[in-house]
Amino acid sequence: ISSFQVYVIQVSVGNHQWTVKHRYSDFHDLHEKLVSEKKIDKNLLPPKKIIGKNSKSLVEKRQKELEVYLQTLLVKFPVTAPKVLSHFLHFHLYVS
């Protein structure tokens, strides 16, 4: 049985706030697409850790790093987020 961690990330855009839930692998897939399509820094995403990946302290640390990662992406694309990022953040559910 393999277990995996789902990260619950708070997203803020203007006056709107909501949460998204994703596995690290989802972040990795998003990052790969943004690196190839939008030429963002490939070192921006926090690295994948194998040892102790489910320890509470590591999960909390990575969650904070992933929140910073998403906020950094939103700053990089202030006007129009790339389609892959918009979908990842569920903009279609919240922005009218």
N, C-alpha and C positions, 0 to 999 in steps of 0.2 A: 504494500500500500504506500503510495507516495503522497505526501502531504505538501501543500503549497500555501504560501501566504498571500492574502489579498490585502492590498493597501487601500485604506479609505482616505482620500485626499480632499481637503477643502479647497475649492476654487473660488476666486473672487475676481469679478470683472465689473468695474464701475461700482454700482450699488447692488449688484447681483452676487449672491453667494449660493453655492450648492456643493454637493460632494459627488465624487466619482470613485468607483471601486475597480481596481485593476490589479492583476498579478504583475510581478516584476517583468515577466516575459512580454507582457503587453507594452510596457514602457520601452523595453528593448526593441520591439518591432517598430513602434512609433519612431524611436530615435534613429533606427537604421534608415527609415524612409525619409526623415527630415535631413539626415546627413547627406543622402544621395540626391534628394530633390532640391533642398534649400541651402545646402552647403553649411549647415551649422556645425559648430565645433564638436568633433566626435568624442571629445573627453568631457563633454558637459554632463552626460548621464553618469550617476554614481555607479561604480563598478559592481559587477556581480560578485557576491561572496558565497563561497561554498561551505566553509567550516562555520558551524554555529549559526547557520542562516535562520533558524527559527527561535533563537534566544530572544527573550523579551527586549533586552537593551538594544540588540542589533536591529530588530524589527522597528523599534521606535526611532532609532537613529536614521535608518533607511527611509522611513516614512517622512521624516523632516527633510531629508535630502531630496526626495522625490517631489515634495511640495515646492522646494526651492527651484528644482529643475523646471517644473511646470510654470512657476511664476516668471522664471527667466525667459522661457519660450514666449510667454504672453507679452513680455517687455520687448522682445525681438520682433514680434509681429503685432504692433499696437493697433493697426487699422484693420487688417484682414488676416486672420489666422489661416494657415494652409488648410486645405480640406481635411487632410488626415488628422491634423491637430484638433480642428473643430469637431470632427466625429468622435475622437478620443475623449474630448471634454464634454460631449453631449450637448453642444451648443444648440443643436436642432430642437432639443427639449425645452430650453429655457429662454432663448433669445427670440423675440418676435420681430 
